[in-house]
Amino acid sequence: MIITLINPTTNQRQTGSMVAHAHECAPPGVMVRGVNAPFGAQYISTPPILRLAHEAVNAMADDLEATDAVVIGSIADPGRDALTARFSSGVVGLGEAAMDEAASTGRFSIITACPHLIQDITSLAHAYGHAEALVSVRAIVGDTARHLDNVAALLPAIRRVMDSILKENVGAVIIGGPMIGTLASTLAREVPMHVVDPIAAAIAKVSGGIDIAAKGRLSHRPAGAWPARPTSDEGT
């Protein structure tokens, strides 16, 4: 089985780190290949950049035929709606997978490295049907972009946000970013709640939904067929 992990930015170093982590999470028989957006920014940090990432992922659709599944490597799931409308199965966003996993425990909160995207992430959770389960979206304070290639440096800032979330009586917290999500296993040993790693959640969701032995390629959605769940607004 081949999973294509789309990094909806132009940051190739980040893509390499994401793919390495995805391989650690993947079951035997699954290969993960990473691709970058053909245009856009190094980091998705504001709504205008997020809208550009939507366009970039949409532009990649024709290049996804020779893969078994697609994971969109951003908690904001740019381009997911367009790809889900085009392909009948095998498309998963990090936000979608992480929120589904977190909601299975009950109420949950999200930590993000992008304070300007709090409203977009909140709107996405509502579109996925998690309005009642989502308690808060909290941002790390500080110059997070400077540390996204060395996420361990963000642990003190994440722990400060985690201290606030511990008071919310939630069952789970999403470490909401493809890079800071790799710290989930470390944080899980420190708090009495389920800590969701978005990449691990997405790999589990997509590899569990497809027979690895069958290796079925992405198939086009028949005319008139629609995704089983509500889709988010294309601007989020």
N, C-alpha and C positions, 0 to 999 in steps of 0.2 A: 504494500500500500504506500502511495506517495501523497504526502500532505504538502501543499504549497502554503507557506507562511508569508503573507504579504505584510511588509513593513510599509505603512502608508506615508513614510517620510523618505528623504534621500540619504539618510544616515546609514552608510554601509557597515560601519563598526557596530552600531546598535543591532543591525540585522544579524551579524555574525554571533553576537552574544545571545540574541533571542533564539536563534536556531540551535545553538549549543544547549541551551536550557530546555528547549522543546525535545531534543533528542533524549535528554536525561529523563523526561517525563513520559516519553512514548513507549508503548509496549513493543515486544519483539515483533519483527516483521514490518515495522513502520519506518519509513524514511521521510525526513523533513527537509525540504529545500526552501531557502529563503530568497525572496525577490524584493527589490526596492521599488517604490513609486517612481514613475518615469519623470515626474516633476513635483515640485512642492518645496517644503522646508526641511531643515535638519531635525526640528522638534515640533510637535503639535502642541501649541501652548495658548492659542487664542481662537475665538470663533472664526475669524476670517481664514486662518491657516487650516482649521478643521474643514471648512467648506472647500478649500482647495484640495485637501486630502480626499474628500468625497469624489471630486472630479478625477483625481489621479487614479483612484482605485477603479472607478467606472471605466476609465480608458484602458484598463488592463484586461477586461473581460475576454477579449478575443484570444488572449494568450494563455487561457486557463483550461483549454480543452484537454490537454494531455496530463491531467492530474486526477487523483481520486477524491480529494477534498481540499478545501481552502479554509485557512484560519486568517482572519483579519487582525493584525497585530497592534491594536489600539483599544483602550478601554472605551473609547467613544464610538467604535464600530463604523468608521467612515466607509461608505460604499457598500455596506452589507445589504441594504434594502435592494439596491440595483442588482447585485449578484444573486440574491435570493429570489428575486422576481424572474431572473433569467434561467437559473439552474434549479432543478426540482429537489436536489438534496446535496449535502456535503459542504455547505457554506456555514461557517460559525464565526462570530465575532468574539473577541476577548470579553467585551462588556456583557454580551448575551450569556456566554457560558459562565462567567464569574457570578453574575446576578442570579442565574438559575440555581447554581450551587449554593450560594449564600442564602437565598430565599427558602431553600429546602430545610434550613435550620430554624426558620421563623424570621424575626426582625434582624436587619443588618444595617451596617454603615459602610462607607467607602472612604478610603484615604487616597487623595490624588496629589500629584506633584504640580498640578496646573490649576491655580486658583481661578483663572479666567474661564475655565471650562466647567465650573461647578454646576451652573444652570443647564448646560448641555448634557452633562452626565445625569443630572436629576431628571430631565425630560426623557432621556433614553430609558431610565428605569421605569418611568410611568408608562412609556410606550410598550414596554415588555410586560406590563401587568403587575409591577412590583411597587406601586404607589403606596400601598398600605404597609408593605414590609420594610421599605427604605426609611430609615430614621434620619440619617444625615449624610452629607458629603462634605468632608473636611479636607482642607488643603494644608500641605506642609508649608511652614513659614521659612522664607529665606530664598537665596539664589539657587533654586533646585536645578535649573538647566545646566549650571556649571558642573554639577556632580553626577549627571545622568550616565556618564561613562565610567563612574566609580561610585556605584550606588551605596556601597557600604558606608560611605561618608555621610549618607543621609539617615543612618539609623538613629542617631540622637534626636533628630527632628521628627522622625516617624514615631518614636517612642513617646514624645511629648504629646502628639496628636492622639496616640493610642490611649494615653492616660485619660483624656477627655471622653473617648469612646467607651472606656470601661464603666463610666458612670451612666451610660445609656441603657444598660440591661439588654444588650443585643446578643443574638446567638452566633453571629458571624461578622467578620470585618473583611472587606476586600482591599488588598493592597493594590490600588487601582492604577497600574501602569505596567507595560511590558517589561520594563527594567526593574523598577522598585518591587514588582511582584516576585522577583527572584529571591527577595528577602523573606518571603512568607514562612519558609521552614524555620528560619532563625527566630522570627517573632512568635511563631506558634508554640515554641517552648517556653515563652515568657508570659503568656496571657491565658486566662481560663475561657477561651472562646475559640470557635473555628476560624482559622485564618485562611483566606482563599488566595491562591496563586492563579491569576487569570490565564497564564499560558498553560499551566497544568490542567486547569478546568477545561480549556478549549480542546486540548489534545485528547483528553479523556472523552469529552462529548463527541467529537467527530470520529475518533477511532472506534468508539463503542457503537456508533450508529451505522458503520459500514462493515460488511464481512471482509476481513483482511485477505482471506484466501481468494475471494471472488475478484478483488481488485477492479471494481466497477468504476469507470470514469464518470466524471460529472456529466449529468444528463440534462438536457434542456427541459424547462417546465412547459407542459402542453399549453396551447393557447386556451385562455380562460381559466387556467388553474392559478390559485393564489397561495401564498405562504399560509401556514396553519395558524400563525400568531400575528398580532398587529405589528406593523412595521413602524419604525420611528420616522419623525419628520426629517427630510433630507438635509436640513440645516443643522442637525445635532450629531 
